[in-house]
């Protein structure tokens, strides 16, 4: 029996998401096919995102309530094909907690369900302590040990930050959550991407990194016009994941490519995905 990795008391359910399930539902609803594909298995059509035996049902329910707040207060305002992103986004304590929950899930998944990675044994040995510190922040609302940054992916913000001008689907329709550790703990971040947003959770911050206008702790709103700079590694990670997408696209079989074409031909011409495809810099 797999125990819940959060409370460590009750049995974990098998379908605990790393990224909130409503994100994947949004992608499917706004997709021309109703399916998703991932860069690691591009020839398999999927109905859901990454899941594992991470949380028990009780912990999942507690987290879900906070994720509902994040969806209402932040996600639905930013990931919206009908309305432009507001110039000012209110940030509540529960919204910040939800981002900490995503960070906790992503780091716990890397620890308990490891795939091929380049983490050293020393680095991995520190993950449990860091998970406990994130858990304490979630439960107490004490956000002093970490820094969280949100980058709403509007054309104006991305241009100001000089982030890569890759195809728009990388900013508006991508999902990932991955820990990134620099040598000698120069920095350690969780890079989280959800539709229309990049979120960087600094576990070990680097004080030389030029974040301006993005941090969520100790504020009750972020103003898009105040977002002025981010570290260069953010753009490097955008390019990294775009390359992974291009490589995976090359691996799609003729059979699957034909299915994709047939699905697209039958799709609603006004679906959100087509709007992203038509978008230019």
C-alpha positions in Angstrom: 0.0 0.0 0.0 1.3 3.4 -1.0 1.0 5.9 1.9 0.1 9.6 1.2 3.3 11.5 0.8 1.9 14.6 2.5 0.2 13.4 5.7 2.0 10.0 5.7 -0.9 8.4 7.4 -3.6 7.3 5.0 -3.5 5.3 1.8 -2.7 7.3 -1.4 -5.1 7.3 -4.3 -3.6 6.4 -7.6 -4.9 9.4 -9.6 -3.4 12.3 -7.7 -2.5 15.1 -10.2 0.8 17.0 -10.3 -0.8 20.0 -12.0 -4.5 20.7 -11.1 -7.0 18.6 -13.2 -8.9 21.8 -14.3 -5.9 22.8 -16.3 -6.0 19.7 -18.4 -9.8 20.0 -18.8 -9.3 23.5 -20.1 -6.8 22.3 -22.6 -9.2 19.6 -23.9 -12.2 21.9 -24.1 -10.2 24.4 -26.1 -8.6 21.8 -28.3 -9.7 20.8 -31.8 -9.3 17.1 -31.0 -10.5 16.8 -27.4 -7.2 15.0 -26.6 -3.7 15.9 -25.4 -0.3 14.6 -26.4 2.9 14.8 -24.4 6.5 15.2 -25.6 7.6 11.9 -24.0 4.8 9.9 -25.7 3.7 11.9 -28.7 2.0 8.9 -30.4 -0.4 8.3 -27.6 -3.6 10.4 -27.3 -4.3 11.2 -23.7 -7.4 12.3 -21.8 -5.6 13.4 -18.6 -2.4 14.8 -17.3 0.4 13.2 -15.2 -0.9 11.4 -12.1 0.6 9.2 -9.4 -0.1 7.7 -6.0 0.9 11.0 -4.3 -1.9 12.0 -1.9 -4.7 10.4 0.1 -8.3 11.4 -0.7 -8.6 13.7 2.4 -5.4 15.7 1.5 -6.5 15.8 -2.2 -9.9 17.3 -1.1 -8.1 20.0 1.0 -5.8 20.9 -1.8 -8.7 20.9 -4.3 -10.5 23.7 -2.4 -7.4 25.9 -2.7 -7.0 25.0 -6.3 -10.6 26.1 -6.9 -9.7 29.5 -5.5 -6.6 29.7 -7.8 -8.8 28.8 -10.8 -11.3 31.6 -10.0 -8.9 34.3 -8.9 -6.0 33.8 -11.3 -6.2 31.1 -14.0 -9.6 31.9 -15.5 -8.6 35.5 -15.8 -5.3 34.8 -17.5 -6.1 31.8 -19.6 -9.1 33.3 -21.4 -9.7 33.5 -25.1 -12.7 35.8 -24.8 -11.3 38.5 -22.6 -7.9 40.0 -22.4 -5.8 39.5 -19.3 -6.6 42.2 -16.7 -3.8 44.8 -16.2 -4.0 44.1 -12.4 -4.4 40.6 -11.0 -5.4 40.2 -7.3 -3.3 37.8 -5.4 -4.8 36.2 -2.3 -3.1 34.0 0.3 -5.0 31.0 -1.0 -3.8 31.7 -4.6 -0.2 31.6 -3.3 -0.9 28.5 -1.3 -2.1 26.8 -4.5 1.2 27.6 -6.2 3.1 26.2 -3.2 0.9 23.1 -3.5 1.9 22.7 -7.2 5.5 23.1 -6.2 5.2 20.5 -3.4 3.5 18.0 -5.8 6.2 18.5 -8.4 9.1 18.1 -6.0 7.4 15.1 -4.3 6.9 13.5 -7.6 10.6 13.9 -8.5 11.5 12.3 -5.2 9.1 9.4 -4.9 8.5 8.6 -8.5 11.9 9.4 -10.1 12.4 9.2 -13.9 15.7 9.6 -15.7 17.3 12.8 -14.3 20.6 14.4 -13.5 20.1 15.1 -9.8 23.0 14.0 -7.6 22.5 11.9 -4.5 23.4 14.9 -2.3 20.7 17.0 -4.1 18.0 14.3 -3.7 18.9 13.8 0.0 17.8 17.4 0.6 14.4 17.0 -1.1 12.6 15.6 2.0 13.6 18.6 4.2 12.6 21.0 1.5 9.2 19.3 1.1 8.6 19.7 4.8 9.4 23.4 4.6 7.0 23.9 1.7 4.4 21.9 3.7 4.8 24.1 6.7 4.4 27.2 4.5 1.1 25.7 3.1 -0.3 25.0 6.5 0.8 28.2 8.3 0.7 30.7 5.5 4.2 31.7 6.4 5.8 32.5 3.0 9.3 33.6 4.2 11.6 30.7 3.1 10.7 30.7 -0.6 10.0 33.1 -3.5 7.3 32.7 -6.1 7.1 34.5 -9.4 4.3 34.7 -11.9 4.7 35.7 -15.5 1.3 36.2 -17.3 2.1 35.4 -20.9 0.6 38.4 -22.7 2.3 39.7 -25.8 3.2 42.9 -23.9 4.7 41.2 -20.9 6.7 38.7 -23.0 8.0 41.4 -25.3 9.1 43.6 -22.3 10.9 40.6 -20.9 12.5 39.8 -24.2 11.5 36.1 -23.9 11.9 33.9 -26.9 9.5 34.5 -29.8 8.6 30.8 -30.2 5.2 29.7 -31.6 2.4 30.9 -29.3 1.3 27.5 -28.3 4.4 27.2 -26.1 3.1 30.1 -24.0 -0.7 29.5 -24.2 -1.1 25.8 -24.3 1.9 24.2 -22.6 2.0 22.4 -19.2 5.1 21.3 -17.3 6.4 21.2 -13.8 10.0 20.3 -13.3 12.7 20.9 -10.6 15.9 22.5 -11.9 19.1 22.5 -9.8 22.2 24.4 -10.7 25.7 23.2 -9.8 26.8 23.9 -6.2 23.2 25.1 -5.4 23.8 28.3 -7.2 20.0 28.2 -7.5 17.2 25.6 -7.3 13.8 26.4 -8.8 10.7 24.6 -9.8 9.7 25.7 -13.3 6.0 25.4 -13.7 4.1 26.2 -16.9 0.4 26.3 -17.3 -1.7 27.9 -20.1 -0.9 31.6 -20.5 1.5 31.6 -17.5 5.0 30.8 -16.4 5.5 30.3 -12.7 8.9 30.0 -11.1 9.1 28.7 -7.5 12.5 29.6 -6.0 13.5 27.0 -3.5 17.1 28.2 -3.3 17.1 31.8 -4.7 20.0 33.5 -6.3 20.1 37.1 -5.0 21.7 38.3 -8.3 18.7 37.2 -10.3 16.9 40.4 -11.7 13.3 39.7 -10.8 11.2 42.9 -11.1 7.4 43.0 -10.7 6.8 39.3 -10.5 7.0 38.1 -6.9 3.8 37.1 -5.2 4.8 36.9 -1.6 3.9 40.0 0.5 1.7 41.6 -2.2 -2.0 41.6 -2.8 -1.8 42.1 -6.5 0.6 42.1 -9.5 0.5 44.9 -12.0 1.4 43.7 -15.5 3.0 47.1 -16.4 5.3 46.7 -13.4 6.8 43.4 -14.7 10.2 44.6 -16.1 12.7 41.8 -15.9 13.4 38.1 -15.2 16.6 36.1 -15.2 18.0 34.9 -18.5 17.5 31.3 -17.5 13.7 31.7 -17.9 14.1 32.3 -21.6 16.6 29.4 -21.8 14.0 27.1 -20.3 11.4 28.3 -22.7 13.8 27.3 -25.6 14.6 24.0 -23.9 11.0 22.9 -23.7 10.3 24.2 -27.2 13.1 22.1 -28.6 11.6 19.1 -26.7 8.3 19.8 -28.5 10.0 20.0 -31.9 11.9 16.8 -31.3 8.7 15.0 -30.2 6.8 16.3 -33.2 9.3 14.6 -35.4 8.5 11.3 -33.8 4.8 11.3 -34.5 4.0 8.4 -36.8 2.1 8.9 -40.1 -0.9 7.0 -38.7 -1.1 9.4 -35.7 -0.5 12.5 -37.9 -3.4 11.4 -40.1 -5.7 11.0 -37.1 -4.7 14.5 -35.9 -5.5 16.0 -39.4 -8.8 14.3 -39.5 -9.8 15.5 -36.0 -8.7 19.0 -36.9 -10.8 19.1 -40.1 -13.9 18.2 -38.0 -13.2 20.7 -35.2 -15.0 23.9 -34.4 -13.2 26.6 -36.3 -13.6 28.9 -33.4 -11.9 26.7 -30.8 -9.2 28.3 -28.7 -6.4 26.3 -30.1 -7.0 27.7 -33.6 -6.8 31.2 -32.1 -3.4 30.5 -30.7 -2.2 29.0 -34.0 -3.2 32.1 -35.8 -1.4 34.4 -33.4 1.8 36.1 -34.5 4.4 38.3 -32.9 
